[in-house]
């Protein structure tokens, strides 16, 4: 029984101290540790009573007490502690001494001014909290008292010598230089109590700034040489280390002066951090604007800050703040800094949830940026949680969403199961190819079908491919006809010799007299290759098995197609949208083929920018080979006297106005109008329609005779 009371409390301590991880921090030894139960990484400050003096033990116990009672975002966070007769254990958040952090950063190219500016902001804010709110004096401020967490944020520690500003002799503690004589160079030159209460602490703040930019301070007189201190910080630094103790600014005023326009602490990084600290009380409009601006600034922000501070806020904003689609761009930018395991754990669950959103802007942005995260999606999540929501885009009234949904299938197809790929997806592709009013979308559907053919099972390929590509060759849109020809060529190895002769070649031969010269060129090229295939078998029937080996094969990777048709499958993995423009007098063109679907006459895109190296005024032929086809991104909006063509970038910019984009009932794009203005515009159009109908009915009936009864 006595052994129970004699147990060492350290053995029951809920934290493991990792061996060979020691850093000296004043009278403490800093170790890396972890929680025994969850493995959470932490830092453990250890003080051994046996190796310290009585004064040092007094300081350690005072610091232990202060750490337990002080709470502030910029002060080292206390997690747990243990005090025994032999040792003191102080458990905090995981941190690194500032000196070690700056040394590691210098080896990697040095800390940027943005990171240092925010670190100093945090340190001064913590000092201001102690001086002005808690009425305490730190008395130990220096590079040894500042620590850096995983996000790169600076935390004030070293509370060993902290005293009340009006403390009596009974509460006084040994000074820093009494315990460590080498600390004498950091003391202010004036005698104690000769200036403001904060005079000594702000002097040491000046010493800290000098060491951050110039390294260890050799002597007090070195403070006169500015070294590498930034020019924007120099006047405020000089105030801190001025000889007149009464002229040294309060930490709060120093912070205010540095935050003035043009000051060292006035930059986008500090502003972004301050916004994130108060994001819970910001208006939705302010949050939207912040996340839009954040995407541009992330490239200049430190990687650790993005991973450990921005990312949690982005996830929280989506989960609880209804931030919507604006978080996607910065979210994917931050995702580039994560490992595959971290990405799977932190971002994928949010992405899966996003796909169930009814917000059209979010849906289209997810589809546009799918290439960035699709490799982290597992097959089960794609089939059960993502694909059922994505397929709604095939029937969306907005052409841009239908187009992006078709494109996304190239990325999702390898992960789809038998039912979703060979039944559900083929059903939607058949409807789009046959009935969609947008020619470019019909063309994209044909292209996508040709590229995902290797993933289809043999039965589906036999049933779908020839029918689909034959249908495409009869499409009124020239690019769709060319896509059908190239689809035949790209999937040649899935057709038997009999099918090639009886079904494929007759279809291709009809296109040798197509009105569009590019379609004719592609048809002749494909016919020659299919004839070569037939001649090979005719001359050597033993090669039949080799040529037809893929006809009944199971699903295979896209790169397994025979190399002879490489001209037709160049750029299979590319998702770059190309603009196809038509103009009067284009080579091989005719008025019929240049007519936009839905009526009206096409015109060249006025003032078009240079696209793929071709100036706007130069006519482009439709297709040179399959790599030129890729995905068409031509959106022709009805109801306009001059139908416009849009590049992928222009399409994306228009998406920002969703849900005010074109719909089946009102397909004209009206960018820049609010919902109220759109509704008013629709009511006005409806009123004019009704008036026109009334006038038409009156004209049909003729003038009313006197005394006749008005029936309408």
C-alpha positions as CSV (number, residue, x, y, z in Angstrom):
1,X,0.0,0.0,0.0
2,X,2.8,2.4,0.9
3,X,4.2,1.9,-2.6
4,X,1.1,3.5,-4.0
5,X,1.7,6.7,-2.1
6,X,5.4,6.6,-3.0
7,X,4.8,6.5,-6.8
8,X,6.7,9.0,-8.9
9,X,4.1,11.6,-10.2
10,X,6.2,12.0,-13.4
11,X,5.3,8.5,-14.5
12,X,1.6,9.5,-14.4
13,X,2.3,12.6,-16.4
14,X,0.1,12.6,-19.6
15,X,3.0,13.7,-21.8
16,X,6.0,12.1,-23.3
17,X,9.3,14.1,-23.6
18,X,11.1,13.2,-26.8
19,X,14.8,12.3,-26.3
20,X,17.6,14.4,-27.7
21,X,15.4,17.5,-28.3
22,X,16.8,20.2,-26.0
23,X,17.1,24.0,-26.4
24,X,18.3,26.2,-23.6
25,X,15.8,28.9,-22.7
26,X,17.0,31.0,-19.8
27,X,16.8,28.8,-16.7
28,X,14.5,26.3,-18.5
29,X,15.3,23.5,-20.9
30,X,12.9,23.3,-23.9
31,X,12.0,19.8,-25.1
32,X,9.7,18.6,-27.8
33,X,6.9,16.4,-26.5
34,X,3.6,14.9,-27.3
35,X,0.4,13.9,-25.6
36,X,0.3,10.2,-24.7
37,X,-3.3,9.7,-25.6
38,X,-3.7,11.5,-29.0
39,X,-0.1,12.1,-30.0
40,X,-0.6,15.9,-30.3
41,X,2.8,17.6,-30.6
42,X,3.6,20.0,-27.8
43,X,6.5,21.7,-26.1
44,X,7.7,21.0,-22.6
45,X,9.8,23.4,-20.5
46,X,11.7,21.6,-17.8
47,X,13.5,23.1,-14.7
48,X,15.6,20.9,-12.6
49,X,15.7,22.1,-9.0
50,X,18.9,20.2,-8.2
51,X,20.9,22.0,-10.9
52,X,19.6,25.5,-10.1
53,X,20.3,28.1,-7.4
54,X,17.7,29.2,-4.9
55,X,17.1,32.4,-6.8
56,X,16.5,30.5,-10.1
57,X,14.1,28.1,-8.3
58,X,12.2,31.2,-7.1
59,X,12.0,32.6,-10.6
60,X,10.9,29.2,-12.1
61,X,8.1,28.9,-9.6
62,X,7.0,32.5,-10.3
63,X,7.0,31.9,-14.0
64,X,5.0,28.7,-13.5
65,X,2.3,30.6,-11.6
66,X,2.2,33.4,-14.2
67,X,1.9,31.1,-17.1
68,X,-1.2,29.4,-15.5
69,X,-3.0,32.7,-14.9
70,X,-2.1,34.7,-18.0
71,X,-4.2,34.2,-21.2
72,X,-3.7,36.2,-24.4
73,X,-3.4,35.2,-28.1
74,X,0.1,36.6,-28.3
75,X,1.4,35.1,-25.1
76,X,2.7,31.5,-25.0
77,X,-0.3,29.3,-24.3
78,X,-0.2,27.2,-21.2
79,X,-1.5,23.6,-21.7
80,X,-0.6,21.7,-18.5
81,X,2.0,21.6,-15.8
82,X,3.5,19.5,-13.0
83,X,5.5,20.6,-10.0
84,X,7.5,18.2,-7.9
85,X,10.2,18.5,-5.4
86,X,12.8,17.7,-8.0
87,X,11.5,19.4,-11.2
88,X,9.0,21.7,-12.7
89,X,7.3,20.8,-16.0
90,X,5.5,23.4,-18.1
91,X,3.6,22.1,-21.1
92,X,2.7,24.7,-23.8
93,X,1.7,24.7,-27.5
94,X,4.4,23.5,-29.9
95,X,6.9,26.3,-30.4
96,X,10.5,27.0,-31.5
97,X,12.8,29.7,-29.9
98,X,12.8,32.8,-32.2
99,X,16.6,32.7,-32.5
100,X,16.5,29.1,-33.8
101,X,13.6,30.0,-36.1
102,X,15.5,33.0,-37.6
103,X,18.6,30.8,-38.1
104,X,16.6,28.2,-40.0
105,X,15.0,30.8,-42.1
106,X,18.3,32.4,-43.0
107,X,19.6,29.0,-44.2
108,X,16.5,28.9,-46.5
109,X,17.0,32.4,-47.8
110,X,16.0,34.5,-44.8
111,X,12.7,35.6,-43.3
112,X,10.7,38.1,-45.3
113,X,9.8,41.5,-44.0
114,X,6.2,40.5,-44.1
115,X,6.7,37.7,-41.6
116,X,8.9,39.8,-39.3
117,X,6.4,42.7,-39.4
118,X,3.6,40.5,-38.2
119,X,5.8,38.9,-35.6
120,X,6.8,42.3,-34.2
121,X,3.2,43.3,-34.2
122,X,2.3,40.3,-32.1
123,X,5.1,40.9,-29.7
124,X,4.4,44.5,-29.1
125,X,0.7,43.8,-28.7
126,X,1.5,41.2,-26.0
127,X,3.7,43.8,-24.3
128,X,1.0,46.4,-24.5
129,X,-1.4,43.9,-22.9
130,X,0.9,43.3,-20.0
131,X,1.7,47.0,-19.4
132,X,-1.6,48.7,-20.1
133,X,-4.2,46.0,-19.2
134,X,-2.5,43.9,-16.5
135,X,-0.2,46.6,-15.1
136,X,2.7,44.2,-15.2
137,X,6.3,44.7,-16.2
138,X,8.0,42.0,-18.2
139,X,11.6,42.8,-17.2
140,X,13.0,40.1,-19.5
141,X,12.1,41.0,-23.0
142,X,14.5,39.8,-25.6
143,X,15.0,37.4,-28.5
144,X,15.3,34.5,-25.9
145,X,11.8,35.3,-24.6
146,X,10.0,35.1,-27.9
147,X,8.9,31.8,-29.5
148,X,7.4,30.8,-32.9
149,X,4.5,28.4,-33.4
150,X,3.8,26.1,-36.4
151,X,2.0,28.9,-38.2
152,X,5.0,31.2,-37.9
153,X,3.3,33.4,-35.3
154,X,5.4,34.9,-32.5
155,X,4.5,34.3,-28.9
156,X,5.9,36.2,-25.9
157,X,7.2,34.0,-23.1
158,X,10.1,34.3,-20.6
159,X,7.9,35.4,-17.8
160,X,10.5,34.6,-15.1
161,X,11.1,38.2,-14.0
162,X,7.6,39.6,-14.3
163,X,6.5,41.9,-11.5
164,X,3.6,44.2,-10.8
165,X,4.3,47.8,-11.8
166,X,3.9,49.0,-8.2
167,X,5.3,45.9,-6.5
168,X,6.8,46.2,-3.0
169,X,10.0,44.6,-1.8
170,X,8.2,41.4,-0.7
171,X,7.0,40.6,-4.2
172,X,10.3,41.6,-6.0
173,X,12.3,39.0,-7.9
174,X,16.0,38.9,-8.8
175,X,16.8,40.9,-11.9
176,X,17.8,39.3,-15.1
177,X,21.4,40.5,-14.8
178,X,21.6,39.2,-11.2
179,X,21.0,35.7,-12.5
180,X,22.7,36.1,-15.8
181,X,25.5,38.7,-15.7
182,X,25.9,38.7,-19.5
183,X,22.4,40.3,-19.7
184,X,23.7,43.6,-18.5
185,X,24.0,44.9,-22.1
186,X,20.2,44.8,-22.5
187,X,19.5,47.1,-19.5
188,X,18.4,50.7,-20.1
189,X,21.2,53.2,-19.3
190,X,19.1,55.2,-16.8
191,X,18.5,54.4,-13.2
192,X,15.3,52.5,-12.3
193,X,12.1,54.5,-11.8
194,X,13.6,57.5,-13.6
195,X,11.1,57.4,-16.5
196,X,7.7,56.0,-17.4
197,X,6.9,52.5,-16.0
198,X,7.3,50.9,-19.5
199,X,10.7,52.6,-20.2
200,X,12.8,49.6,-19.4
201,X,10.6,47.2,-21.4
202,X,10.5,49.3,-24.6
203,X,14.3,49.7,-24.4
204,X,14.5,45.9,-24.5
205,X,12.0,45.9,-27.3
206,X,14.5,48.1,-29.3
207,X,17.2,45.6,-28.5
208,X,15.0,42.8,-29.8
209,X,14.3,44.6,-33.0
210,X,18.1,45.2,-33.5
211,X,18.8,41.5,-32.9
212,X,16.1,40.3,-35.3
213,X,17.6,42.2,-38.2
214,X,21.3,42.2,-37.3
215,X,21.9,39.1,-35.2
216,X,23.3,38.9,-31.6
217,X,23.9,42.3,-29.9
218,X,27.7,42.4,-29.1
219,X,27.5,45.5,-26.8
220,X,25.0,48.2,-25.8
221,X,26.8,50.8,-27.9
222,X,26.0,48.8,-31.1
223,X,22.4,50.0,-30.8
224,X,23.6,53.3,-32.4
225,X,24.4,51.6,-35.7
226,X,21.2,50.7,-37.6
227,X,22.6,47.9,-39.7
228,X,19.8,46.1,-41.6
229,X,16.8,47.7,-39.8
230,X,14.3,48.7,-42.6
231,X,14.0,52.4,-43.3
232,X,10.3,52.5,-42.5
233,X,11.1,51.2,-39.0
234,X,14.1,53.4,-38.2
235,X,12.4,56.5,-36.7
236,X,10.3,54.4,-34.4
237,X,13.2,52.2,-33.4
238,X,15.2,55.3,-32.5
239,X,12.4,56.4,-30.1
240,X,12.6,53.0,-28.3
241,X,16.4,53.3,-27.6
242,X,16.4,57.1,-27.0
243,X,18.4,58.4,-24.1
244,X,15.4,60.2,-22.6
245,X,13.5,57.6,-20.8
246,X,10.4,59.8,-20.5
247,X,10.2,60.2,-24.3
248,X,10.0,56.5,-25.0
249,X,6.6,55.6,-26.3
250,X,4.0,53.4,-24.7
251,X,3.9,50.1,-26.5
252,X,0.3,50.9,-27.7
253,X,1.5,54.2,-29.2
254,X,4.5,52.5,-30.8
255,X,2.1,50.1,-32.5
256,X,-0.2,52.9,-33.6
257,X,2.7,54.8,-35.1
258,X,4.1,51.8,-37.0
259,X,0.6,51.1,-38.4
260,X,0.3,54.5,-40.0
261,X,0.3,54.7,-43.8
262,X,3.7,53.9,-45.0
263,X,4.8,52.4,-41.7
264,X,6.6,49.1,-41.3
265,X,3.5,47.4,-39.9
266,X,1.2,48.8,-42.6
267,X,1.1,46.0,-45.3
268,X,-1.3,43.4,-46.7
269,X,0.1,40.6,-44.5
270,X,-0.6,42.4,-41.2
271,X,-4.0,43.6,-42.5
272,X,-5.0,40.0,-43.5
273,X,-3.9,38.7,-40.1
274,X,-5.9,41.3,-38.2
275,X,-9.0,40.5,-40.4
276,X,-8.7,36.8,-39.7
277,X,-8.5,37.5,-35.9
278,X,-11.8,39.3,-36.1
279,X,-13.4,37.4,-38.9
280,X,-16.2,36.0,-36.7
281,X,-17.6,39.5,-36.2
282,X,-17.3,40.8,-39.8
283,X,-20.2,41.3,-42.1
284,X,-20.8,38.8,-44.9
285,X,-20.0,41.4,-47.5
286,X,-16.6,42.1,-45.9
287,X,-15.8,38.4,-45.7
288,X,-16.6,38.0,-49.4
289,X,-14.4,40.9,-50.4
290,X,-11.6,39.6,-48.1
291,X,-11.5,36.1,-49.6
292,X,-11.5,37.5,-53.1
293,X,-8.5,39.7,-52.3
294,X,-6.8,36.9,-50.3
295,X,-6.2,34.8,-53.5
296,X,-4.0,37.5,-54.9
297,X,-2.0,37.9,-51.7
298,X,-1.4,34.3,-50.8
299,X,1.5,33.9,-53.2
300,X,3.6,36.4,-51.1
301,X,2.5,34.9,-47.7
302,X,4.7,32.4,-45.8
303,X,3.9,28.8,-46.4
304,X,3.5,27.8,-42.7
305,X,1.1,30.7,-42.2
306,X,-1.0,29.6,-45.2
307,X,-1.2,26.0,-43.9
308,X,-1.8,26.5,-40.2
309,X,-3.7,29.8,-40.1
310,X,-5.4,30.6,-43.4
311,X,-6.5,27.1,-44.2
312,X,-8.4,26.5,-40.9
313,X,-10.2,29.9,-41.4
314,X,-11.1,29.0,-44.9
315,X,-12.6,25.7,-43.8
316,X,-14.5,27.3,-41.0
317,X,-15.8,30.1,-43.3
318,X,-17.2,27.5,-45.6
319,X,-18.5,25.2,-42.9
320,X,-20.2,27.8,-40.7
321,X,-20.0,31.2,-42.4
322,X,-21.8,30.6,-45.7
323,X,-18.8,32.0,-47.6
324,X,-19.7,30.1,-50.8
325,X,-17.7,29.9,-53.9
326,X,-15.2,32.7,-53.0
327,X,-13.3,30.4,-50.7
328,X,-12.5,27.9,-53.5
329,X,-9.6,29.7,-55.2
330,X,-7.7,30.5,-52.0
331,X,-8.5,27.0,-50.7
332,X,-6.9,25.3,-53.7
333,X,-3.9,27.6,-53.6
334,X,-3.2,26.7,-49.9
335,X,-3.8,23.0,-50.8
336,X,-0.6,23.1,-52.9
337,X,1.4,23.4,-49.7
338,X,-0.1,20.2,-48.2
339,X,1.1,16.7,-48.4
340,X,-1.2,14.0,-49.9
341,X,-2.2,12.8,-46.4
342,X,-3.0,16.3,-45.2
343,X,-4.9,17.1,-48.3
344,X,-7.0,13.9,-47.9
345,X,-7.7,14.7,-44.3
346,X,-8.4,18.4,-44.4
347,X,-9.7,19.4,-47.8
348,X,-11.3,16.4,-49.4
349,X,-14.2,16.2,-46.9
350,X,-15.0,19.8,-47.5
351,X,-14.9,19.4,-51.3
352,X,-17.2,16.4,-51.2
353,X,-19.6,18.5,-49.2
354,X,-19.3,21.4,-51.6
355,X,-20.5,19.2,-54.5
356,X,-23.9,18.9,-52.8
357,X,-24.4,22.7,-52.8
358,X,-27.1,24.2,-55.0
359,X,-25.0,27.4,-55.6
360,X,-24.4,27.4,-59.3
361,X,-21.2,29.6,-59.0
362,X,-19.7,27.1,-56.6
363,X,-20.6,24.2,-58.8
364,X,-18.9,25.7,-61.9
365,X,-15.8,26.7,-60.0
366,X,-15.5,23.2,-58.6
367,X,-15.7,21.7,-62.1
368,X,-13.2,24.2,-63.5
369,X,-10.7,23.5,-60.8
370,X,-11.2,19.7,-60.5
371,X,-7.8,19.0,-62.0
372,X,-6.2,20.3,-58.8
373,X,-7.9,17.8,-56.5
374,X,-9.2,14.9,-58.5
375,X,-6.2,12.7,-57.7
376,X,-7.0,12.9,-54.0
377,X,-10.6,11.6,-54.5
378,X,-11.2,8.0,-53.7
379,X,-13.4,5.9,-56.0
380,X,-16.1,5.3,-53.4
381,X,-16.6,9.0,-52.6
382,X,-16.7,9.9,-56.4
383,X,-19.5,7.3,-57.1
384,X,-21.6,7.8,-54.1
385,X,-21.2,11.4,-53.1
386,X,-19.9,13.4,-56.0
387,X,-21.1,11.9,-59.3
388,X,-24.8,12.0,-58.3
389,X,-24.5,15.7,-57.9
390,X,-22.3,16.4,-60.8
391,X,-24.7,14.8,-63.3
392,X,-27.3,17.5,-62.6
393,X,-25.0,19.8,-64.6
394,X,-25.8,17.9,-67.8
395,X,-29.4,19.2,-67.6
396,X,-28.6,22.7,-66.3
397,X,-30.1,25.6,-68.3
398,X,-26.8,27.4,-68.2
399,X,-24.5,26.4,-71.2
400,X,-21.3,27.2,-69.2
401,X,-22.2,24.6,-66.5
402,X,-23.2,22.0,-69.1
403,X,-19.8,22.6,-70.9
404,X,-17.8,22.3,-67.6
405,X,-19.7,19.2,-66.6
406,X,-18.8,17.5,-69.9
407,X,-15.1,18.4,-69.5
408,X,-15.0,17.1,-65.9
409,X,-16.0,13.6,-67.1
410,X,-12.5,13.1,-68.5
411,X,-11.1,13.4,-65.0
412,X,-13.9,11.4,-63.2
413,X,-14.3,8.6,-65.8
414,X,-11.3,6.5,-64.4
415,X,-12.9,6.5,-61.0
416,X,-16.5,5.7,-62.0
417,X,-18.0,2.3,-61.4
418,X,-19.6,0.1,-64.0
419,X,-23.1,1.4,-63.6
420,X,-22.3,5.1,-63.5
421,X,-19.8,5.0,-66.4
422,X,-21.4,2.6,-68.8
423,X,-25.1,3.4,-68.2
424,X,-25.8,6.7,-66.4
425,X,-23.0,8.7,-68.2
426,X,-23.7,7.3,-71.6
427,X,-27.4,8.2,-71.2
428,X,-26.5,11.8,-70.6
429,X,-24.0,11.9,-73.4
430,X,-26.5,10.6,-75.8
431,X,-29.0,13.3,-74.8
432,X,-26.5,16.1,-75.0
433,X,-25.1,14.9,-78.4
434,X,-28.5,14.6,-79.9
435,X,-30.6,17.4,-78.4
436,X,-28.3,20.2,-76.9
437,X,-28.9,23.5,-78.6
438,X,-25.3,24.6,-78.3
439,X,-23.1,23.2,-81.1
440,X,-19.8,23.6,-79.1
441,X,-21.3,21.5,-76.2
442,X,-22.3,18.7,-78.7
443,X,-18.8,18.9,-80.1
444,X,-17.3,18.6,-76.6
445,X,-19.4,15.7,-75.8
446,X,-18.1,13.8,-78.8
447,X,-14.5,14.7,-78.0
448,X,-15.0,13.5,-74.4
449,X,-16.5,10.3,-75.5
450,X,-13.6,9.5,-77.7
451,X,-11.1,10.2,-74.9
452,X,-12.9,8.1,-72.2
453,X,-13.5,5.2,-74.6
454,X,-10.7,3.1,-73.1
455,X,-12.5,3.1,-69.7
456,X,-15.7,1.7,-71.2
457,X,-16.4,-2.0,-71.1
458,X,-16.4,-3.9,-74.4
459,X,-20.2,-4.2,-74.6
460,X,-20.7,-0.5,-74.2
461,X,-18.0,0.4,-76.8
462,X,-19.7,-2.0,-79.3
463,X,-23.1,-0.4,-78.6
464,X,-22.2,3.3,-78.3
465,X,-19.1,4.4,-80.2
466,X,-20.1,3.9,-83.8
467,X,-23.6,5.2,-83.3
468,X,-22.4,8.3,-81.4
469,X,-19.7,9.2,-83.9
470,X,-21.9,8.6,-86.8
471,X,-24.5,10.9,-85.3
472,X,-21.8,13.6,-84.8
473,X,-20.9,13.4,-88.5
474,X,-24.4,14.6,-89.3
475,X,-24.3,17.5,-86.9
476,X,-24.9,21.0,-88.5
477,X,-21.9,22.4,-86.5
478,X,-18.7,21.8,-88.5
479,X,-16.6,21.3,-85.4
480,X,-18.9,18.5,-84.3
481,X,-18.6,16.7,-87.6
482,X,-14.8,16.9,-87.4
483,X,-15.0,15.6,-83.8
484,X,-16.9,12.6,-85.1
485,X,-14.3,11.8,-87.7
486,X,-11.4,12.2,-85.2
487,X,-13.4,10.1,-82.7
488,X,-13.5,7.2,-85.2
489,X,-9.8,7.5,-85.7
490,X,-8.9,7.7,-82.1
491,X,-10.9,4.6,-81.2
492,X,-10.0,2.6,-84.4
493,X,-8.7,-0.3,-82.3
494,X,-12.1,-1.0,-80.8
495,X,-13.7,-1.8,-84.2
496,X,-13.6,-5.2,-85.9
497,X,-12.6,-5.4,-89.6
498,X,-16.2,-6.1,-90.5
499,X,-17.4,-3.0,-88.6
500,X,-14.7,-0.9,-90.2
501,X,-15.7,-1.9,-93.7
502,X,-19.5,-2.0,-93.3
503,X,-20.3,0.8,-90.8
504,X,-17.3,3.1,-90.3
505,X,-16.0,3.7,-93.9
506,X,-19.5,4.3,-95.4
507,X,-20.1,7.0,-92.8
508,X,-16.7,8.6,-93.4
509,X,-17.1,8.5,-97.2
510,X,-20.1,10.8,-97.0
511,X,-17.9,13.4,-95.4
512,X,-15.6,13.6,-98.4
513,X,-18.0,16.1,-99.9
514,X,-18.6,18.0,-96.7
515,X,-19.1,21.8,-97.2
516,X,-16.2,22.4,-94.7
517,X,-12.8,21.8,-96.1
518,X,-11.3,20.9,-92.7
519,X,-13.9,18.2,-92.2
520,X,-13.1,16.8,-95.6
521,X,-9.4,16.8,-94.9
522,X,-9.9,14.9,-91.6
523,X,-12.3,12.4,-93.4
524,X,-9.7,11.6,-96.1
525,X,-7.0,11.1,-93.6
526,X,-9.2,8.7,-91.5
527,X,-10.4,6.8,-94.6
528,X,-6.8,6.2,-95.6
529,X,-5.9,4.8,-92.2
530,X,-8.9,2.5,-92.1
531,X,-8.2,1.3,-95.6
532,X,-4.6,0.6,-94.6
533,X,-5.9,-1.5,-91.7
534,X,-8.2,-3.5,-94.1
535,X,-5.4,-4.0,-96.7
536,X,-3.1,-5.3,-94.0
537,X,-5.6,-8.0,-93.1
538,X,-6.3,-8.8,-96.7
539,X,-2.7,-9.3,-97.5
540,X,-1.9,-11.3,-94.3
541,X,-5.1,-12.8,-92.7
542,X,-2.9,-14.1,-89.8
543,X,-2.7,-10.5,-88.5
544,X,-6.5,-10.3,-87.9
545,X,-6.2,-11.5,-84.3
546,X,-3.5,-8.9,-83.6
547,X,-5.5,-6.0,-85.1
548,X,-8.7,-7.0,-83.3
549,X,-7.1,-7.8,-80.0
550,X,-8.7,-4.7,-78.3
551,X,-12.2,-5.1,-79.7
552,X,-13.5,-7.2,-76.8
553,X,-10.8,-6.2,-74.3
554,X,-11.8,-4.9,-70.9
555,X,-11.4,-1.3,-69.8
556,X,-7.8,-0.1,-70.1
557,X,-5.8,3.0,-69.5
558,X,-6.2,5.8,-72.0
559,X,-2.5,5.5,-73.2
560,X,-3.0,2.0,-74.4
561,X,-4.3,2.9,-77.8
562,X,-2.3,1.9,-80.8
563,X,0.4,4.4,-81.8
564,X,-0.5,4.6,-85.5
565,X,-3.4,7.0,-84.7
566,X,-1.3,9.3,-82.6
567,X,-2.2,12.2,-85.0
568,X,-5.7,11.8,-83.7
569,X,-5.1,11.6,-80.0
570,X,-2.4,14.2,-79.4
571,X,-2.9,16.1,-76.3
572,X,-5.4,13.7,-74.7
573,X,-4.6,15.0,-71.2
574,X,-5.0,18.6,-72.1
575,X,-8.1,20.5,-70.9
576,X,-7.1,23.8,-72.5
577,X,-10.1,25.4,-74.1
578,X,-9.6,26.7,-77.6
579,X,-11.8,29.4,-79.2
580,X,-13.1,28.5,-82.7
581,X,-14.1,31.6,-84.6
582,X,-15.8,31.8,-87.9
583,X,-16.1,34.7,-90.2
584,X,-17.6,35.5,-93.6
585,X,-15.6,33.9,-96.3
586,X,-13.7,31.4,-94.1
587,X,-12.0,28.7,-96.0
588,X,-14.5,25.9,-96.8
589,X,-17.2,27.7,-95.0
590,X,-20.7,28.4,-96.0
591,X,-23.5,30.5,-94.6
592,X,-25.4,27.5,-93.5
593,X,-22.6,26.0,-91.4
594,X,-21.7,29.4,-89.8
595,X,-25.2,30.0,-88.6
596,X,-25.4,29.8,-84.8
597,X,-27.7,27.2,-83.3
598,X,-31.0,28.9,-82.5
599,X,-31.1,31.3,-85.4
600,X,-29.4,34.5,-86.4
601,X,-26.2,34.9,-88.4
602,X,-22.8,34.6,-87.0
603,X,-20.2,37.3,-87.1
604,X,-16.6,37.3,-86.2
605,X,-15.9,38.2,-82.7
606,X,-15.3,42.0,-82.8
607,X,-12.1,43.1,-81.1
608,X,-11.1,39.6,-80.1
609,X,-7.8,39.4,-78.2
610,X,-4.9,37.3,-79.4
611,X,-5.7,33.7,-78.6
612,X,-3.2,30.8,-78.9
613,X,-0.9,33.2,-80.8
614,X,-3.5,34.2,-83.5
615,X,-4.5,37.9,-83.7
616,X,-8.2,38.7,-83.5
617,X,-8.4,39.9,-87.1
618,X,-7.0,36.7,-88.6
619,X,-9.4,33.9,-89.6
620,X,-8.9,30.5,-88.0
621,X,-9.6,27.3,-89.7
622,X,-11.6,24.9,-87.5
623,X,-9.3,21.9,-86.9
624,X,-5.9,20.7,-88.0
625,X,-5.8,17.5,-85.9
626,X,-7.2,16.1,-82.7
627,X,-4.8,18.3,-80.6
628,X,-6.3,21.4,-82.2
629,X,-9.8,20.2,-81.3
630,X,-9.4,19.6,-77.6
631,X,-12.4,21.3,-76.1
632,X,-14.3,24.0,-77.9
633,X,-15.2,27.0,-75.7
634,X,-17.6,29.0,-77.9
635,X,-20.7,30.3,-76.3
636,X,-23.2,32.0,-78.6
637,X,-25.8,33.8,-76.6
638,X,-29.2,34.2,-78.3
639,X,-31.3,37.3,-78.4
640,X,-28.4,39.6,-79.5
641,X,-28.1,41.3,-82.9
642,X,-24.4,40.4,-82.8
643,X,-23.8,37.0,-81.2
644,X,-20.5,37.0,-79.3
645,X,-17.8,34.3,-78.9
646,X,-16.2,33.9,-75.5
647,X,-12.8,32.5,-74.5
648,X,-12.5,30.3,-71.4
649,X,-11.2,33.3,-69.4
650,X,-14.2,35.5,-70.5
651,X,-16.6,32.6,-69.7
652,X,-15.1,32.3,-66.2
653,X,-15.5,36.0,-65.6
654,X,-19.1,35.8,-66.6
655,X,-19.7,33.0,-64.2
656,X,-19.1,35.5,-61.4
657,X,-22.5,37.0,-62.2
658,X,-24.4,33.7,-61.6
659,X,-27.2,33.1,-61.1
660,X,-27.8,36.1,-63.5
661,X,-26.3,34.1,-66.4
662,X,-28.3,33.0,-69.4
663,X,-31.2,30.7,-68.9
664,X,-33.5,28.9,-71.3
665,X,-36.1,31.5,-70.9
666,X,-33.8,34.6,-70.9
667,X,-30.6,33.5,-72.6
668,X,-29.2,36.9,-73.1
669,X,-26.2,37.6,-70.8
670,X,-26.6,40.8,-68.8
671,X,-23.4,41.1,-66.8
672,X,-23.2,43.8,-64.2
673,X,-27.0,43.8,-63.4
674,X,-28.2,43.1,-59.9
675,X,-31.0,40.6,-59.2
676,X,-33.5,43.4,-58.7
677,X,-32.5,45.0,-62.0
678,X,-32.8,41.7,-63.8
679,X,-36.2,41.1,-62.4
680,X,-37.3,44.6,-63.4
681,X,-35.9,44.0,-66.9
682,X,-37.8,40.7,-67.2
683,X,-41.1,42.4,-66.1
684,X,-40.6,45.1,-68.7
685,X,-39.9,42.6,-71.4
686,X,-43.0,40.6,-70.4
687,X,-45.1,43.8,-70.4
688,X,-44.0,44.6,-73.9
689,X,-44.7,41.1,-75.1
690,X,-48.3,41.3,-73.8
691,X,-48.8,44.7,-75.4
692,X,-47.5,43.3,-78.7
693,X,-49.9,40.3,-78.5
694,X,-52.9,42.5,-77.7
695,X,-52.0,44.8,-80.7
696,X,-51.7,41.7,-82.9
697,X,-55.1,40.4,-81.9
698,X,-56.7,43.7,-82.5
699,X,-55.2,43.9,-86.0
700,X,-56.6,40.5,-86.9
701,X,-60.1,41.4,-85.7
702,X,-60.1,44.7,-87.5
703,X,-61.8,47.9,-86.3
704,X,-64.8,47.5,-84.0
705,X,-68.2,48.6,-85.3
706,X,-70.2,51.0,-83.3
707,X,-72.2,49.2,-80.7
708,X,-70.3,45.9,-81.2
709,X,-69.3,44.0,-78.1
710,X,-65.6,43.9,-77.3
711,X,-64.7,40.3,-76.7
712,X,-61.0,40.5,-75.8
